Amino acid sequence: MTPNHTPEVVLRIRIIAVPRQDAFDEFDVHGFRVGQTYEVPVRLASLLVISGYAETAGVFASPAGAADFSGPRFPKRRKS
């Protein structure tokens, strides 16, 4: 099987309860600490939020978004 190099969308979450070690078989959740904020894949974030272990702490992001140095774009005013 070849590695997947597709950028993954992540979600910022804040841990509100320590996840059980066996809660999610396919994810390693032993490093999460209550009160800390993490950027995790959307699937894991959704599972943690739905299960009551986390709350959202930001907006969706992508790894490529951090390299966007362009400022916000504002509409130009029409001259009267």
PDB file of N, CA, C and O in Angstrom:
ATOM      1  N   MET A   1       0.848  -1.176   0.000  1.00  0.00           N
ATOM      2  CA  MET A   1       0.000   0.000   0.000  1.00  0.00           C
ATOM      3  C   MET A   1       0.894   1.240   0.000  1.00  0.00           C
ATOM      4  O   MET A   1       1.890   1.283   0.722  1.00  0.00           O
ATOM      5  N   THR A   2       0.557   2.220  -0.782  1.00  0.00           N
ATOM      6  CA  THR A   2       1.354   3.440  -0.863  1.00  0.00           C
ATOM      7  C   THR A   2       0.837   4.477   0.119  1.00  0.00           C
ATOM      8  O   THR A   2      -0.357   4.508   0.416  1.00  0.00           O
ATOM      9  N   PRO A   3       1.724   5.327   0.626  1.00  0.00           N
ATOM     10  CA  PRO A   3       1.271   6.373   1.556  1.00  0.00           C
ATOM     11  C   PRO A   3       0.400   7.401   0.853  1.00  0.00           C
ATOM     12  O   PRO A   3       0.565   7.664  -0.339  1.00  0.00           O
ATOM     13  N   ASN A   4      -0.511   7.966   1.589  1.00  0.00           N
ATOM     14  CA  ASN A   4      -1.416   8.985   1.070  1.00  0.00           C
ATOM     15  C   ASN A   4      -0.822  10.351   1.404  1.00  0.00           C
ATOM     16  O   ASN A   4      -0.695  10.696   2.578  1.00  0.00           O
ATOM     17  N   HIS A   5      -0.460  11.126   0.393  1.00  0.00           N
ATOM     18  CA  HIS A   5       0.143  12.444   0.617  1.00  0.00           C
ATOM     19  C   HIS A   5      -0.854  13.575   0.401  1.00  0.00           C
ATOM     20  O   HIS A   5      -0.455  14.722   0.199  1.00  0.00           O
ATOM     21  N   THR A   6      -2.127  13.265   0.441  1.00  0.00           N
ATOM     22  CA  THR A   6      -3.158  14.274   0.271  1.00  0.00           C
ATOM     23  C   THR A   6      -3.259  15.107   1.542  1.00  0.00           C
ATOM     24  O   THR A   6      -3.358  14.542   2.632  1.00  0.00           O
ATOM     25  N   PRO A   7      -3.237  16.432   1.434  1.00  0.00           N
ATOM     26  CA  PRO A   7      -3.404  17.260   2.634  1.00  0.00           C
ATOM     27  C   PRO A   7      -4.748  16.956   3.283  1.00  0.00           C
ATOM     28  O   PRO A   7      -5.772  16.848   2.607  1.00  0.00           O
ATOM     29  N   GLU A   8      -4.726  16.822   4.590  1.00  0.00           N
ATOM     30  CA  GLU A   8      -5.930  16.465   5.315  1.00  0.00           C
ATOM     31  C   GLU A   8      -6.514  17.699   5.993  1.00  0.00           C
ATOM     32  O   GLU A   8      -5.780  18.531   6.526  1.00  0.00           O
ATOM     33  N   VAL A   9      -7.818  17.807   5.969  1.00  0.00           N
ATOM     34  CA  VAL A   9      -8.489  18.905   6.659  1.00  0.00           C
ATOM     35  C   VAL A   9      -8.509  18.563   8.140  1.00  0.00           C
ATOM     36  O   VAL A   9      -8.784  17.427   8.524  1.00  0.00           O
ATOM     37  N   VAL A  10      -8.216  19.549   8.959  1.00  0.00           N
ATOM     38  CA  VAL A  10      -8.178  19.337  10.403  1.00  0.00           C
ATOM     39  C   VAL A  10      -9.163  20.277  11.092  1.00  0.00           C
ATOM     40  O   VAL A  10      -9.596  21.278  10.521  1.00  0.00           O
ATOM     41  N   LEU A  11      -9.501  19.938  12.308  1.00  0.00           N
ATOM     42  CA  LEU A  11     -10.398  20.750  13.116  1.00  0.00           C
ATOM     43  C   LEU A  11      -9.721  20.994  14.452  1.00  0.00           C
ATOM     44  O   LEU A  11      -9.106  20.091  15.019  1.00  0.00           O
ATOM     45  N   ARG A  12      -9.832  22.190  14.944  1.00  0.00           N
ATOM     46  CA  ARG A  12      -9.259  22.531  16.246  1.00  0.00           C
ATOM     47  C   ARG A  12     -10.276  22.196  17.328  1.00  0.00           C
ATOM     48  O   ARG A  12     -11.419  22.648  17.276  1.00  0.00           O
ATOM     49  N   ILE A  13      -9.850  21.395  18.316  1.00  0.00           N
ATOM     50  CA  ILE A  13     -10.730  20.993  19.413  1.00  0.00           C
ATOM     51  C   ILE A  13     -10.053  21.259  20.752  1.00  0.00           C
ATOM     52  O   ILE A  13      -8.829  21.357  20.835  1.00  0.00           O
ATOM     53  N   ARG A  14     -10.862  21.373  21.788  1.00  0.00           N
ATOM     54  CA  ARG A  14     -10.368  21.498  23.165  1.00  0.00           C
ATOM     55  C   ARG A  14     -10.891  20.277  23.919  1.00  0.00           C
ATOM     56  O   ARG A  14     -12.090  19.999  23.899  1.00  0.00           O
ATOM     57  N   ILE A  15     -10.005  19.560  24.576  1.00  0.00           N
ATOM     58  CA  ILE A  15     -10.377  18.362  25.315  1.00  0.00           C
ATOM     59  C   ILE A  15     -11.052  18.778  26.619  1.00  0.00           C
ATOM     60  O   ILE A  15     -10.510  19.586  27.373  1.00  0.00           O
ATOM     61  N   ILE A  16     -12.246  18.219  26.884  1.00  0.00           N
ATOM     62  CA  ILE A  16     -12.979  18.552  28.107  1.00  0.00           C
ATOM     63  C   ILE A  16     -13.086  17.357  29.051  1.00  0.00           C
ATOM     64  O   ILE A  16     -13.479  17.520  30.206  1.00  0.00           O
ATOM     65  N   ALA A  17     -12.744  16.166  28.579  1.00  0.00           N
ATOM     66  CA  ALA A  17     -12.704  14.955  29.404  1.00  0.00           C
ATOM     67  C   ALA A  17     -11.668  14.023  28.798  1.00  0.00           C
ATOM     68  O   ALA A  17     -11.490  13.991  27.580  1.00  0.00           O
ATOM     69  N   VAL A  18     -10.993  13.272  29.640  1.00  0.00           N
ATOM     70  CA  VAL A  18      -9.957  12.358  29.152  1.00  0.00           C
ATOM     71  C   VAL A  18     -10.622  11.182  28.435  1.00  0.00           C
ATOM     72  O   VAL A  18     -11.431  10.469  29.029  1.00  0.00           O
ATOM     73  N   PRO A  19     -10.281  10.977  27.154  1.00  0.00           N
ATOM     74  CA  PRO A  19     -10.852   9.843  26.423  1.00  0.00           C
ATOM     75  C   PRO A  19     -10.335   8.518  26.991  1.00  0.00           C
ATOM     76  O   PRO A  19      -9.169   8.407  27.371  1.00  0.00           O
ATOM     77  N   ARG A  20     -11.208   7.529  27.043  1.00  0.00           N
ATOM     78  CA  ARG A  20     -10.789   6.190  27.461  1.00  0.00           C
ATOM     79  C   ARG A  20      -9.810   5.639  26.438  1.00  0.00           C
ATOM     80  O   ARG A  20      -9.938   5.921  25.246  1.00  0.00           O
ATOM     81  N   GLN A  21      -8.847   4.868  26.878  1.00  0.00           N
ATOM     82  CA  GLN A  21      -7.846   4.300  25.976  1.00  0.00           C
ATOM     83  C   GLN A  21      -8.473   3.404  24.922  1.00  0.00           C
ATOM     84  O   GLN A  21      -7.976   3.338  23.798  1.00  0.00           O
ATOM     85  N   ASP A  22      -9.547   2.716  25.257  1.00  0.00           N
ATOM     86  CA  ASP A  22     -10.180   1.789  24.316  1.00  0.00           C
ATOM     87  C   ASP A  22     -11.383   2.398  23.596  1.00  0.00           C
ATOM     88  O   ASP A  22     -12.127   1.684  22.924  1.00  0.00           O
ATOM     89  N   ALA A  23     -11.578   3.702  23.731  1.00  0.00           N
ATOM     90  CA  ALA A  23     -12.753   4.347  23.146  1.00  0.00           C
ATOM     91  C   ALA A  23     -12.707   4.343  21.612  1.00  0.00           C
ATOM     92  O   ALA A  23     -13.740   4.181  20.962  1.00  0.00           O
ATOM     93  N   PHE A  24     -11.533   4.517  21.048  1.00  0.00           N
ATOM     94  CA  PHE A  24     -11.395   4.601  19.596  1.00  0.00           C
ATOM     95  C   PHE A  24     -10.247   3.693  19.171  1.00  0.00           C
ATOM     96  O   PHE A  24      -9.081   4.075  19.271  1.00  0.00           O
ATOM     97  N   ASP A  25     -10.569   2.507  18.702  1.00  0.00           N
ATOM     98  CA  ASP A  25      -9.552   1.511  18.359  1.00  0.00           C
ATOM     99  C   ASP A  25      -8.568   1.993  17.303  1.00  0.00           C
ATOM    100  O   ASP A  25      -7.382   1.670  17.375  1.00  0.00           O
ATOM    101  N   GLU A  26      -9.037   2.757  16.327  1.00  0.00           N
ATOM    102  CA  GLU A  26      -8.160   3.135  15.223  1.00  0.00           C
ATOM    103  C   GLU A  26      -7.331   4.391  15.485  1.00  0.00           C
ATOM    104  O   GLU A  26      -6.483   4.742  14.664  1.00  0.00           O
ATOM    105  N   PHE A  27      -7.553   5.078  16.610  1.00  0.00           N
ATOM    106  CA  PHE A  27      -6.819   6.298  16.931  1.00  0.00           C
ATOM    107  C   PHE A  27      -6.100   6.163  18.270  1.00  0.00           C
ATOM    108  O   PHE A  27      -6.617   5.545  19.201  1.00  0.00           O
ATOM    109  N   ASP A  28      -4.923   6.737  18.358  1.00  0.00           N
ATOM    110  CA  ASP A  28      -4.168   6.769  19.609  1.00  0.00           C
ATOM    111  C   ASP A  28      -4.561   8.048  20.349  1.00  0.00           C
ATOM    112  O   ASP A  28      -4.201   9.147  19.928  1.00  0.00           O
ATOM    113  N   VAL A  29      -5.296   7.905  21.446  1.00  0.00           N
ATOM    114  CA  VAL A  29      -5.803   9.070  22.176  1.00  0.00           C
ATOM    115  C   VAL A  29      -5.150   9.226  23.554  1.00  0.00           C
ATOM    116  O   VAL A  29      -5.620  10.017  24.372  1.00  0.00           O
ATOM    117  N   HIS A  30      -4.076   8.481  23.817  1.00  0.00           N
ATOM    118  CA  HIS A  30      -3.478   8.516  25.158  1.00  0.00           C
ATOM    119  C   HIS A  30      -2.787   9.842  25.474  1.00  0.00           C
ATOM    120  O   HIS A  30      -2.584  10.150  26.648  1.00  0.00           O
ATOM    121  N   GLY A  31      -2.425  10.629  24.475  1.00  0.00           N
ATOM    122  CA  GLY A  31      -1.692  11.870  24.723  1.00  0.00           C
ATOM    123  C   GLY A  31      -2.550  13.092  24.983  1.00  0.00           C
ATOM    124  O   GLY A  31      -2.010  14.160  25.274  1.00  0.00           O
ATOM    125  N   PHE A  32      -3.863  12.976  24.890  1.00  0.00           N
ATOM    126  CA  PHE A  32      -4.737  14.133  25.086  1.00  0.00           C
ATOM    127  C   PHE A  32      -4.850  14.494  26.559  1.00  0.00           C
ATOM    128  O   PHE A  32      -4.962  13.617  27.415  1.00  0.00           O
ATOM    129  N   ARG A  33      -4.818  15.803  26.851  1.00  0.00           N
ATOM    130  CA  ARG A  33      -4.939  16.311  28.221  1.00  0.00           C
ATOM    131  C   ARG A  33      -6.098  17.300  28.303  1.00  0.00           C
ATOM    132  O   ARG A  33      -6.314  18.097  27.390  1.00  0.00           O
ATOM    133  N   VAL A  34      -6.830  17.238  29.396  1.00  0.00           N
ATOM    134  CA  VAL A  34      -7.983  18.121  29.602  1.00  0.00           C
ATOM    135  C   VAL A  34      -7.526  19.575  29.585  1.00  0.00           C
ATOM    136  O   VAL A  34      -6.529  19.930  30.212  1.00  0.00           O
ATOM    137  N   GLY A  35      -8.266  20.410  28.860  1.00  0.00           N
ATOM    138  CA  GLY A  35      -7.986  21.836  28.780  1.00  0.00           C
ATOM    139  C   GLY A  35      -7.055  22.216  27.643  1.00  0.00           C
ATOM    140  O   GLY A  35      -6.936  23.398  27.319  1.00  0.00           O
ATOM    141  N   GLN A  36      -6.397  21.251  27.032  1.00  0.00           N
ATOM    142  CA  GLN A  36      -5.473  21.531  25.936  1.00  0.00           C
ATOM    143  C   GLN A  36      -6.223  21.591  24.609  1.00  0.00           C
ATOM    144  O   GLN A  36      -7.255  20.942  24.439  1.00  0.00           O
ATOM    145  N   THR A  37      -5.698  22.369  23.678  1.00  0.00           N
ATOM    146  CA  THR A  37      -6.271  22.509  22.346  1.00  0.00           C
ATOM    147  C   THR A  37      -5.387  21.773  21.358  1.00  0.00           C
ATOM    148  O   THR A  37      -4.161  21.872  21.411  1.00  0.00           O
ATOM    149  N   TYR A  38      -6.024  21.027  20.446  1.00  0.00           N
ATOM    150  CA  TYR A  38      -5.301  20.236  19.459  1.00  0.00           C
ATOM    151  C   TYR A  38      -5.931  20.426  18.090  1.00  0.00           C
ATOM    152  O   TYR A  38      -7.122  20.719  17.987  1.00  0.00           O
ATOM    153  N   GLU A  39      -5.146  20.263  17.049  1.00  0.00           N
ATOM    154  CA  GLU A  39      -5.652  20.214  15.681  1.00  0.00           C
ATOM    155  C   GLU A  39      -5.568  18.763  15.245  1.00  0.00           C
ATOM    156  O   GLU A  39      -4.479  18.204  15.119  1.00  0.00           O
ATOM    157  N   VAL A  40      -6.723  18.159  15.016  1.00  0.00           N
ATOM    158  CA  VAL A  40      -6.791  16.737  14.687  1.00  0.00           C
ATOM    159  C   VAL A  40      -7.609  16.546  13.417  1.00  0.00           C
ATOM    160  O   VAL A  40      -8.366  17.433  13.023  1.00  0.00           O
ATOM    161  N   PRO A  41      -7.460  15.387  12.774  1.00  0.00           N
ATOM    162  CA  PRO A  41      -8.270  15.114  11.582  1.00  0.00           C
ATOM    163  C   PRO A  41      -9.764  15.229  11.896  1.00  0.00           C
ATOM    164  O   PRO A  41     -10.197  14.960  13.017  1.00  0.00           O
ATOM    165  N   VAL A  42     -10.530  15.627  10.906  1.00  0.00           N
ATOM    166  CA  VAL A  42     -11.959  15.869  11.087  1.00  0.00           C
ATOM    167  C   VAL A  42     -12.669  14.643  11.651  1.00  0.00           C
ATOM    168  O   VAL A  42     -13.536  14.771  12.515  1.00  0.00           O
ATOM    169  N   ARG A  43     -12.310  13.470  11.174  1.00  0.00           N
ATOM    170  CA  ARG A  43     -12.996  12.260  11.644  1.00  0.00           C
ATOM    171  C   ARG A  43     -12.785  12.051  13.141  1.00  0.00           C
ATOM    172  O   ARG A  43     -13.743  11.785  13.866  1.00  0.00           O
ATOM    173  N   LEU A  44     -11.544  12.169  13.615  1.00  0.00           N
ATOM    174  CA  LEU A  44     -11.279  12.017  15.043  1.00  0.00           C
ATOM    175  C   LEU A  44     -11.947  13.127  15.835  1.00  0.00           C
ATOM    176  O   LEU A  44     -12.524  12.874  16.892  1.00  0.00           O
ATOM    177  N   ALA A  45     -11.873  14.351  15.338  1.00  0.00           N
ATOM    178  CA  ALA A  45     -12.512  15.478  16.029  1.00  0.00           C
ATOM    179  C   ALA A  45     -14.003  15.238  16.187  1.00  0.00           C
ATOM    180  O   ALA A  45     -14.562  15.467  17.260  1.00  0.00           O
ATOM    181  N   SER A  46     -14.645  14.780  15.133  1.00  0.00           N
ATOM    182  CA  SER A  46     -16.084  14.509  15.191  1.00  0.00           C
ATOM    183  C   SER A  46     -16.400  13.446  16.232  1.00  0.00           C
ATOM    184  O   SER A  46     -17.341  13.599  17.010  1.00  0.00           O
ATOM    185  N   LEU A  47     -15.621  12.370  16.252  1.00  0.00           N
ATOM    186  CA  LEU A  47     -15.846  11.303  17.232  1.00  0.00           C
ATOM    187  C   LEU A  47     -15.664  11.806  18.659  1.00  0.00           C
ATOM    188  O   LEU A  47     -16.450  11.465  19.543  1.00  0.00           O
ATOM    189  N   LEU A  48     -14.633  12.614  18.884  1.00  0.00           N
ATOM    190  CA  LEU A  48     -14.391  13.132  20.229  1.00  0.00           C
ATOM    191  C   LEU A  48     -15.501  14.084  20.682  1.00  0.00           C
ATOM    192  O   LEU A  48     -15.929  14.039  21.836  1.00  0.00           O
ATOM    193  N   VAL A  49     -15.963  14.939  19.777  1.00  0.00           N
ATOM    194  CA  VAL A  49     -17.020  15.888  20.124  1.00  0.00           C
ATOM    195  C   VAL A  49     -18.338  15.152  20.374  1.00  0.00           C
ATOM    196  O   VAL A  49     -19.018  15.412  21.366  1.00  0.00           O
ATOM    197  N   ILE A  50     -18.694  14.244  19.481  1.00  0.00           N
ATOM    198  CA  ILE A  50     -19.952  13.496  19.637  1.00  0.00           C
ATOM    199  C   ILE A  50     -19.948  12.666  20.918  1.00  0.00           C
ATOM    200  O   ILE A  50     -20.984  12.523  21.568  1.00  0.00           O
ATOM    201  N   SER A  51     -18.793  12.121  21.284  1.00  0.00           N
ATOM    202  CA  SER A  51     -18.684  11.283  22.478  1.00  0.00           C
ATOM    203  C   SER A  51     -18.582  12.090  23.771  1.00  0.00           C
ATOM    204  O   SER A  51     -18.595  11.520  24.862  1.00  0.00           O
ATOM    205  N   GLY A  52     -18.479  13.423  23.651  1.00  0.00           N
ATOM    206  CA  GLY A  52     -18.430  14.262  24.835  1.00  0.00           C
ATOM    207  C   GLY A  52     -17.051  14.460  25.423  1.00  0.00           C
ATOM    208  O   GLY A  52     -16.929  14.967  26.539  1.00  0.00           O
ATOM    209  N   TYR A  53     -16.006  14.075  24.704  1.00  0.00           N
ATOM    210  CA  TYR A  53     -14.642  14.244  25.191  1.00  0.00           C
ATOM    211  C   TYR A  53     -14.040  15.591  24.790  1.00  0.00           C
ATOM    212  O   TYR A  53     -13.029  16.008  25.355  1.00  0.00           O
ATOM    213  N   ALA A  54     -14.654  16.274  23.818  1.00  0.00           N
ATOM    214  CA  ALA A  54     -14.059  17.521  23.314  1.00  0.00           C
ATOM    215  C   ALA A  54     -15.151  18.479  22.866  1.00  0.00           C
ATOM    216  O   ALA A  54     -16.314  18.107  22.707  1.00  0.00           O
ATOM    217  N   GLU A  55     -14.734  19.733  22.666  1.00  0.00           N
ATOM    218  CA  GLU A  55     -15.599  20.751  22.085  1.00  0.00           C
ATOM    219  C   GLU A  55     -14.797  21.458  20.998  1.00  0.00           C
ATOM    220  O   GLU A  55     -13.567  21.473  21.036  1.00  0.00           O
ATOM    221  N   THR A  56     -15.490  22.035  20.041  1.00  0.00           N
ATOM    222  CA  THR A  56     -14.770  22.737  18.980  1.00  0.00           C
ATOM    223  C   THR A  56     -14.116  23.984  19.560  1.00  0.00           C
ATOM    224  O   THR A  56     -14.655  24.633  20.458  1.00  0.00           O
ATOM    225  N   ALA A  57     -12.941  24.301  19.024  1.00  0.00           N
ATOM    226  CA  ALA A  57     -12.194  25.448  19.538  1.00  0.00           C
ATOM    227  C   ALA A  57     -11.698  26.327  18.405  1.00  0.00           C
ATOM    228  O   ALA A  57     -10.732  27.069  18.575  1.00  0.00           O
ATOM    229  N   GLY A  58     -12.332  26.255  17.277  1.00  0.00           N
ATOM    230  CA  GLY A  58     -11.887  27.053  16.149  1.00  0.00           C
ATOM    231  C   GLY A  58     -12.601  26.619  14.891  1.00  0.00           C
ATOM    232  O   GLY A  58     -13.602  25.904  14.933  1.00  0.00           O
ATOM    233  N   VAL A  59     -12.074  27.059  13.793  1.00  0.00           N
ATOM    234  CA  VAL A  59     -12.690  26.761  12.510  1.00  0.00           C
ATOM    235  C   VAL A  59     -11.899  25.681  11.795  1.00  0.00           C
ATOM    236  O   VAL A  59     -10.782  25.338  12.181  1.00  0.00           O
ATOM    237  N   PHE A  60     -12.509  25.157  10.744  1.00  0.00           N
ATOM    238  CA  PHE A  60     -11.804  24.180   9.926  1.00  0.00           C
ATOM    239  C   PHE A  60     -10.562  24.819   9.347  1.00  0.00           C
ATOM    240  O   PHE A  60     -10.551  26.011   9.040  1.00  0.00           O
ATOM    241  N   ALA A  61      -9.543  24.048   9.204  1.00  0.00           N
ATOM    242  CA  ALA A  61      -8.296  24.538   8.631  1.00  0.00           C
ATOM    243  C   ALA A  61      -7.698  23.438   7.779  1.00  0.00           C
ATOM    244  O   ALA A  61      -8.113  22.281   7.851  1.00  0.00           O
ATOM    245  N   SER A  62      -6.747  23.800   6.996  1.00  0.00           N
ATOM    246  CA  SER A  62      -5.993  22.805   6.240  1.00  0.00           C
ATOM    247  C   SER A  62      -4.526  23.141   6.386  1.00  0.00           C
ATOM    248  O   SER A  62      -4.185  24.304   6.604  1.00  0.00           O
ATOM    249  N   PRO A  63      -3.651  22.166   6.275  1.00  0.00           N
ATOM    250  CA  PRO A  63      -2.230  22.458   6.419  1.00  0.00           C
ATOM    251  C   PRO A  63      -1.758  23.543   5.453  1.00  0.00           C
ATOM    252  O   PRO A  63      -0.861  24.314   5.794  1.00  0.00           O
ATOM    253  N   ALA A  64      -2.332  23.618   4.276  1.00  0.00           N
ATOM    254  CA  ALA A  64      -1.919  24.624   3.302  1.00  0.00           C
ATOM    255  C   ALA A  64      -2.394  26.016   3.707  1.00  0.00           C
ATOM    256  O   ALA A  64      -1.813  27.010   3.269  1.00  0.00           O
ATOM    257  N   GLY A  65      -3.422  26.111   4.522  1.00  0.00           N
ATOM    258  CA  GLY A  65      -3.957  27.399   4.928  1.00  0.00           C
ATOM    259  C   GLY A  65      -2.968  28.227   5.726  1.00  0.00           C
ATOM    260  O   GLY A  65      -3.035  29.456   5.708  1.00  0.00           O
ATOM    261  N   ALA A  66      -2.055  27.576   6.421  1.00  0.00           N
ATOM    262  CA  ALA A  66      -1.093  28.303   7.231  1.00  0.00           C
ATOM    263  C   ALA A  66      -0.108  29.091   6.370  1.00  0.00           C
ATOM    264  O   ALA A  66       0.493  30.055   6.845  1.00  0.00           O
ATOM    265  N   ALA A  67       0.060  28.696   5.129  1.00  0.00           N
ATOM    266  CA  ALA A  67       1.014  29.365   4.253  1.00  0.00           C
ATOM    267  C   ALA A  67       0.390  30.495   3.452  1.00  0.00           C
ATOM    268  O   ALA A  67       1.064  31.101   2.619  1.00  0.00           O
ATOM    269  N   ASP A  68      -0.865  30.788   3.682  1.00  0.00           N
ATOM    270  CA  ASP A  68      -1.550  31.833   2.934  1.00  0.00           C
ATOM    271  C   ASP A  68      -1.251  33.178   3.582  1.00  0.00           C
ATOM    272  O   ASP A  68      -1.809  33.496   4.632  1.00  0.00           O
ATOM    273  N   PHE A  69      -0.371  33.978   2.963  1.00  0.00           N
ATOM    274  CA  PHE A  69       0.011  35.269   3.523  1.00  0.00           C
ATOM    275  C   PHE A  69      -0.809  36.425   2.961  1.00  0.00           C
ATOM    276  O   PHE A  69      -0.582  37.581   3.317  1.00  0.00           O
ATOM    277  N   SER A  70      -1.742  36.121   2.101  1.00  0.00           N
ATOM    278  CA  SER A  70      -2.558  37.198   1.551  1.00  0.00           C
ATOM    279  C   SER A  70      -3.519  37.692   2.624  1.00  0.00           C
ATOM    280  O   SER A  70      -4.050  36.904   3.406  1.00  0.00           O
ATOM    281  N   GLY A  71      -3.732  38.976   2.653  1.00  0.00           N
ATOM    282  CA  GLY A  71      -4.635  39.552   3.628  1.00  0.00           C
ATOM    283  C   GLY A  71      -6.084  39.374   3.207  1.00  0.00           C
ATOM    284  O   GLY A  71      -6.353  38.881   2.111  1.00  0.00           O
ATOM    285  N   PRO A  72      -7.009  39.763   4.051  1.00  0.00           N
ATOM    286  CA  PRO A  72      -8.411  39.658   3.681  1.00  0.00           C
ATOM    287  C   PRO A  72      -8.734  40.592   2.516  1.00  0.00           C
ATOM    288  O   PRO A  72      -8.147  41.665   2.386  1.00  0.00           O
ATOM    289  N   ARG A  73      -9.646  40.181   1.701  1.00  0.00           N
ATOM    290  CA  ARG A  73     -10.024  41.011   0.554  1.00  0.00           C
ATOM    291  C   ARG A  73     -11.339  41.709   0.858  1.00  0.00           C
ATOM    292  O   ARG A  73     -12.326  41.082   1.244  1.00  0.00           O
ATOM    293  N   PHE A  74     -11.327  43.024   0.675  1.00  0.00           N
ATOM    294  CA  PHE A  74     -12.508  43.823   0.935  1.00  0.00           C
ATOM    295  C   PHE A  74     -13.020  44.373  -0.390  1.00  0.00           C
ATOM    296  O   PHE A  74     -12.234  44.707  -1.278  1.00  0.00           O
ATOM    297  N   PRO A  75     -14.342  44.465  -0.518  1.00  0.00           N
ATOM    298  CA  PRO A  75     -14.872  45.031  -1.770  1.00  0.00           C
ATOM    299  C   PRO A  75     -14.489  46.505  -1.913  1.00  0.00           C
ATOM    300  O   PRO A  75     -14.430  47.248  -0.933  1.00  0.00           O
ATOM    301  N   LYS A  76     -14.236  46.899  -3.137  1.00  0.00           N
ATOM    302  CA  LYS A  76     -13.871  48.293  -3.388  1.00  0.00           C
ATOM    303  C   LYS A  76     -15.139  49.148  -3.397  1.00  0.00           C
ATOM    304  O   LYS A  76     -16.202  48.721  -3.847  1.00  0.00           O
ATOM    305  N   ARG A  77     -14.985  50.360  -2.888  1.00  0.00           N
ATOM    306  CA  ARG A  77     -16.121  51.285  -2.890  1.00  0.00           C
ATOM    307  C   ARG A  77     -16.334  51.841  -4.274  1.00  0.00           C
ATOM    308  O   ARG A  77     -15.385  52.132  -5.002  1.00  0.00           O
ATOM    309  N   ARG A  78     -17.557  51.980  -4.613  1.00  0.00           N
ATOM    310  CA  ARG A  78     -17.899  52.609  -5.891  1.00  0.00           C
ATOM    311  C   ARG A  78     -17.787  54.108  -5.760  1.00  0.00           C
ATOM    312  O   ARG A  78     -18.181  54.688  -4.749  1.00  0.00           O
ATOM    313  N   LYS A  79     -17.251  54.726  -6.782  1.00  0.00           N
ATOM    314  CA  LYS A  79     -17.172  56.195  -6.779  1.00  0.00           C
ATOM    315  C   LYS A  79     -18.511  56.775  -7.179  1.00  0.00           C
ATOM    316  O   LYS A  79     -19.139  56.325  -8.137  1.00  0.00           O
ATOM    317  N   SER A  80     -18.927  57.754  -6.454  1.00  0.00           N
ATOM    318  CA  SER A  80     -20.224  58.378  -6.760  1.00  0.00           C
ATOM    319  C   SER A  80     -20.089  59.554  -7.672  1.00  0.00           C
ATOM    320  O   SER A  80     -21.088  60.183  -8.021  1.00  0.00           O
TER     321      SER A  80
END
